[in-house]
Amino acid sequence: LREIKRRLPVGAMSLSGDGRFLAWGEGKGSGITASEPMPEGAVEVLDTEAWEPLHPAREVPHPVTAIALSPDGGLLAFKENSPE
């Protein structure tokens, strides 16, 4: 069991079929101030053996509401909650 602190609220998570990768999508919370600008959303993938991110978090224009990893962790798909 691990606690992973995030700047944005997590809206979706996915674990690869082999358990090696954990992906999550984040979305903007309320109360953002000009002194601490944040993206609307972000996607990140963690290697669960080392408990380290595989790459820097990818910022996206809208909050992430769904995310999925392929069974081997080689492919990632996510959906943003666009207001349009």
VENQUI-V622746 format. One record per helix or strand of 3 or more residues. SS is the DSSP state (A for helix, B for strand). FROM is the first residue (numbers start at 0). TO is the last residue. If there is no record, write none. Layout:
SS | FROM | TO
SS | FROM | TO
This chain:
B | 8 | 14
B | 20 | 26
A | 33 | 35
B | 40 | 46
B | 57 | 59
B | 63 | 68
B | 75 | 79
